[in-house]
Amino acid sequence: MKKERFLSALSLTLLLTSLSAVAQVQQSVDPIAEVTAAGWMSAYPDGKFHGDVVLSRAELASILVKAFQLNRRQALAEPIQLQDVPKTHWAYNDIQTVLRNGIMAGYREGRFFPEQRVTRAEAFSIIAQAHGVFQFPEDTVSQILSAYPDAAEIPVWARKSMATALYEGFVNLQADQQIAPLAPMTRQDVAHALSVYLRRQQAPADLPWPASPL
């Protein structure tokens, strides 16, 4: 039992050390330049990125399909009927893709609410879902989240996904290590998360992430 507690404490120490190292690496890159170069996000017609613009559910769906190549994954064959996303909607195909892959979910009465704003807790959880949520035991989830002063604001349903997002370095923390889970998700927030994902895909051996989850 003592040995198991020692290994658990050692694993948590390594995890927190890795998170600190990831944060240091992230400070030296330009997330917007990376994701726009990859074609995952783009500037507005005026040539500016407008990172402070809040993301809608439809916009997030469209970005996720590009970044995680969701259209190449095996998904449900039949289209999902939605009352508020007709086939003429600009993001119809992308919304169908995220729904049929189980990356995003609809609401009651067959609605998706494509123009609804996304919170940081929801968006980071969805990104973690697209990436692959680690099946951390609840004790590890609690330990990871305990490092952040506003972790109690994370909805219960998002705790495990947010633990993965934080472990991977997807979350751009606010002042004083604040997650700000209930704040709206901006384009800058998404650019940060996707740039971390992109760099890990391109050169995993050169980054200080752990080789596997605890």
C-alpha positions in Angstrom: 0.0 0.0 0.0 2.8 2.4 0.9 4.5 1.6 -2.4 1.3 2.3 -4.3 0.9 5.7 -2.6 4.6 6.5 -3.4 4.1 5.7 -7.0 0.9 7.7 -7.2 2.6 10.7 -5.6 5.6 10.3 -7.9 3.3 10.1 -11.0 1.5 13.3 -10.0 4.8 15.1 -9.5 5.9 14.1 -12.9 2.6 15.2 -14.4 2.7 18.6 -12.8 6.4 19.0 -13.8 5.4 18.2 -17.4 2.5 20.7 -17.4 5.0 23.4 -16.3 7.4 22.5 -19.0 4.7 22.5 -21.7 3.6 26.0 -20.5 7.2 27.3 -20.9 7.4 25.9 -24.5 4.1 27.5 -25.4 5.2 31.0 -24.6 7.7 31.0 -27.5 5.3 30.3 -30.4 2.6 32.1 -32.3 -0.6 30.0 -32.2 -2.5 32.1 -34.7 0.3 31.9 -37.3 0.5 28.1 -36.8 -3.2 27.3 -37.2 -3.7 29.6 -40.1 -0.7 28.1 -41.9 -2.2 24.7 -41.3 -5.5 25.9 -42.8 -7.5 25.0 -39.7 -8.5 28.6 -39.1 -8.4 31.7 -41.2 -8.5 35.5 -41.0 -11.6 37.6 -41.7 -12.0 39.4 -45.0 -10.3 42.4 -43.5 -7.1 40.3 -43.1 -7.3 40.3 -39.3 -7.7 37.2 -37.2 -9.9 38.9 -34.5 -8.8 36.5 -31.7 -11.3 38.1 -29.2 -14.3 37.1 -31.2 -16.4 34.5 -29.4 -16.9 31.1 -31.2 -20.3 29.6 -32.0 -21.1 25.9 -32.0 -21.2 25.8 -35.8 -17.8 27.5 -36.1 -16.3 25.1 -33.6 -17.6 22.1 -35.4 -16.2 23.4 -38.7 -12.7 23.9 -37.2 -12.7 20.5 -35.5 -13.4 18.7 -38.7 -10.4 20.3 -40.3 -8.0 20.0 -37.4 -8.8 16.4 -36.4 -9.7 15.2 -39.9 -13.0 13.9 -38.6 -14.3 13.2 -42.0 -11.8 10.4 -42.3 -13.0 8.6 -39.2 -15.6 5.9 -39.2 -18.9 7.4 -38.2 -22.6 6.6 -38.1 -23.8 6.1 -41.7 -27.2 7.8 -41.4 -27.6 11.6 -41.2 -28.9 13.0 -37.9 -32.1 15.0 -38.3 -31.9 18.5 -36.8 -34.6 21.1 -36.7 -32.3 24.1 -36.7 -29.6 23.0 -39.1 -31.1 22.5 -42.6 -29.0 21.2 -45.5 -28.6 24.7 -46.7 -26.8 25.8 -43.6 -23.1 26.7 -44.3 -21.9 24.2 -41.7 -24.4 21.4 -42.3 -21.8 18.8 -43.4 -19.4 19.7 -40.6 -22.1 19.6 -37.9 -23.2 16.2 -39.2 -19.6 15.0 -39.1 -19.1 16.0 -35.4 -22.4 14.5 -34.4 -22.0 11.3 -36.2 -18.5 10.8 -34.7 -19.8 11.5 -31.2 -17.5 14.6 -30.8 -20.4 17.0 -30.2 -23.9 16.3 -29.2 -27.3 17.8 -30.0 -29.9 19.0 -27.6 -33.4 18.0 -26.9 -36.1 18.0 -29.6 -33.5 17.5 -32.3 -31.7 20.9 -32.1 -28.0 21.8 -32.3 -28.2 25.5 -31.7 -25.5 26.3 -34.2 -25.2 30.0 -33.4 -25.0 29.5 -29.6 -21.9 30.7 -27.9 -19.5 28.1 -26.5 -18.0 28.3 -23.0 -14.4 27.4 -22.4 -15.4 24.3 -20.4 -17.5 23.1 -23.2 -15.1 23.9 -26.0 -12.0 22.5 -24.3 -14.0 19.3 -23.4 -15.0 18.9 -27.0 -11.4 19.4 -28.2 -10.3 16.8 -25.6 -13.0 14.5 -27.0 -11.7 14.9 -30.5 -8.2 14.3 -29.4 -9.1 11.3 -27.2 -10.1 11.7 -23.5 -7.7 9.9 -21.1 -9.5 7.6 -18.7 -7.9 9.1 -15.6 -9.2 7.6 -12.4 -11.2 10.1 -10.4 -8.4 10.6 -7.8 -6.1 11.7 -10.6 -8.7 14.0 -12.1 -9.2 15.7 -8.7 -5.4 16.0 -8.2 -4.9 17.6 -11.7 -7.8 20.1 -11.1 -6.7 20.9 -7.6 -3.8 23.0 -9.0 -6.3 25.6 -10.4 -8.1 28.0 -8.0 -11.4 28.1 -10.0 -11.6 24.4 -10.9 -14.8 24.1 -8.7 -16.6 26.1 -11.5 -16.0 23.3 -14.0 -19.3 21.5 -14.6 -19.3 17.9 -13.3 -19.8 16.5 -16.8 -16.7 18.3 -18.0 -14.2 17.4 -15.2 -12.6 14.4 -16.9 -12.3 16.1 -20.3 -10.9 19.2 -18.7 -8.3 17.1 -16.9 -7.2 15.8 -20.3 -7.2 19.3 -21.8 -5.1 20.6 -19.0 -2.8 17.6 -19.0 -2.2 18.1 -22.7 -1.6 21.9 -22.4 -4.6 22.8 -24.5 -5.9 25.3 -22.0 -4.5 28.9 -22.2 -4.7 29.8 -18.5 -5.7 33.2 -17.4 -4.1 35.3 -14.7 -3.2 33.5 -11.4 -3.7 30.0 -13.0 -7.4 30.6 -13.6 -9.1 28.2 -16.0 -12.2 30.5 -16.5 -14.3 27.5 -17.5 -17.6 29.5 -17.7 -16.1 32.3 -19.8 -16.9 32.3 -23.6 -14.5 30.5 -25.8 -12.7 32.9 -28.2 -10.9 32.3 -31.5 -7.6 33.0 -29.7 -8.4 30.3 -27.1 -9.1 27.7 -29.9 -5.9 28.8 -31.8 -3.9 28.1 -28.7 -5.3 24.6 -28.1 -4.9 23.6 -31.8 -1.4 24.9 -32.0 -0.4 22.7 -29.1 -2.1 19.8 -30.8 -0.4 20.6 -34.1 3.1 20.8 -32.6 2.6 17.5 -30.8 1.6 15.8 -34.0 4.5 17.2 -35.9 7.3 16.6 -33.5 6.2 14.6 -30.4 9.8 13.5 -29.5 11.0 17.1 -29.2 8.3 18.2 -26.7 8.3 17.7 -23.0 5.0 15.9 -22.8 4.9 12.5 -20.9 4.9 9.6 -23.3 1.5 8.3 -22.0 -1.1 9.4 -19.5 -0.8 8.3 -15.9 
